[in-house]
């Protein structure tokens, strides 16, 4: 069985443990992201949430996970969506769908609201690099 671990709090880390299959891992990741971002703990909190997602085990992602990322980008409680450990194929897919961009500019087909929220998304080589961005010293 695929294991997805979630650390809770203002800074949240979502990381896949051992995967039985990529398909099962993607479904588990999708479920965990939905459950976490829609939870009362996040939505009723007065604090912004910094969400770091480790995608290093995945060499492909599906459109439903991309849709979840779109919802997270639009969520007013999520201040930062850090995508960590992207494999080249996953990075390419995310660029084609406009979740991440080459020059930080939203795709022409994206609504103004989505374009204005794309600055919430940051890509990091590792989870450690992502977490280090929270402490700029």
C-alpha atoms as one frame of an Amber mdcrd trajectory, in Angstrom:
protein
   0.000   0.000   0.000   1.236   3.464  -0.854   2.072   5.652   2.121   1.794
   9.438   2.020   3.011  11.316   5.074   1.659  14.711   6.079   3.244  17.005
   8.604   0.720  19.401  10.004   0.960  23.051  10.929   1.664  26.368   9.302
   4.376  24.691   7.234   3.085  21.430   5.823   5.161  18.767   4.108   3.459
  16.149   1.977   5.793  13.372   1.011   5.281   9.968  -0.555   6.812   7.120
   1.348   7.014   3.732  -0.285   4.992   3.451  -3.501   3.398   0.216  -4.681
   2.691   1.776  -8.065   2.854   5.242  -9.586  -0.888   5.157 -10.320  -1.745
   4.285  -6.722   0.743   6.868  -5.459  -0.830   9.618  -7.593  -4.306   8.762
  -6.305  -3.056   8.738  -2.711  -1.281  12.086  -3.236  -4.443  13.587  -4.733
  -6.583  12.381  -1.818  -4.143  13.671   0.799  -3.904  17.097  -0.883  -7.703
  17.417  -1.061  -8.197  16.240   2.523  -5.518  18.564   3.861  -6.426  21.739
   1.978 -10.154  21.400   2.625  -9.742  20.507   6.302 -11.215  22.813   8.931
  -7.754  23.031  10.476  -6.486  24.852   7.357  -9.615  26.719   6.294 -10.553
  27.978   9.779  -7.008  28.981  10.702  -5.974  32.621  10.905  -2.515  31.652
   9.637  -1.378  31.222   6.065  -0.112  27.790   5.131   3.156  27.064   3.338
   2.697  23.733   1.535   5.650  21.692   0.282   4.918  18.658  -1.909   7.653
  16.127  -2.636   7.086  14.799  -6.156  10.478  13.085  -6.499   9.056   9.529
  -6.654   6.914  10.363  -9.681   8.135  10.224 -13.270   4.673  11.236 -14.532
   1.598  12.961 -13.111  -2.019  12.985 -14.227  -4.498  15.725 -15.031  -6.479
  15.253 -11.815  -3.381  16.048  -9.731  -2.724  19.067 -11.945  -6.313  20.171
 -11.272  -5.718  19.861  -7.532  -2.643  22.069  -7.879  -4.845  24.634  -9.646
  -7.284  24.597  -6.734  -4.438  24.965  -4.249  -3.066  27.935  -6.199  -6.460
  29.630  -5.902  -6.883  28.843  -2.173  -6.554  32.051  -0.164  -5.099  30.162
   2.831  -2.179  28.723   0.888   0.613  31.284   0.746   3.162  29.058  -1.010
   2.972  25.828  -2.984   6.492  24.416  -3.128   6.893  21.629  -5.656  10.020
  19.701  -4.724  12.141  17.125  -6.509  10.519  17.366  -9.930  11.757  14.861
 -12.472  12.242  16.386 -15.964   9.121  14.740 -17.447   6.931  15.999 -14.589
   8.408  19.497 -14.859   7.641  19.501 -18.588   4.026  18.437 -17.996   3.540
  21.135 -15.343   4.936  23.754 -17.735   2.645  22.613 -20.561  -0.385  22.880
 -18.277   0.679  26.290 -16.966   1.162  25.292 -13.329   4.768  26.426 -13.505
   6.109  28.810 -16.098   9.396  29.519 -17.796   9.498  33.237 -17.035   6.972
  33.485 -14.208   4.256  34.731 -16.573   0.917  32.940 -16.722  -0.163  31.233
 -19.913  -2.302  33.248 -22.331  -5.301  30.952 -21.772  -5.203  31.324 -17.968
  -7.658  33.683 -16.306  -6.345  36.852 -14.677  -7.091  35.368 -11.246  -4.952
  32.309 -11.981  -2.158  34.439 -13.462  -2.107  36.642 -10.377  -1.753  33.576
  -8.119   0.996  31.779 -10.057   3.570  33.588  -7.948   2.534  31.261  -5.095
   4.139  28.320  -6.904   7.847  27.717  -6.505   9.957  24.803  -7.717  12.792
  23.429  -5.603  15.358  20.740  -6.407  14.916  19.180  -2.970  12.617  19.433
   0.014  15.535  20.826   2.035  16.046  23.623  -0.498  12.356  24.465  -0.303
  12.280  24.621   3.462  15.450  26.729   3.482  13.602  29.438   1.523  11.516
  30.114   4.635  14.645  31.240   6.484  16.510  33.587   4.157  19.464  34.120
   6.523
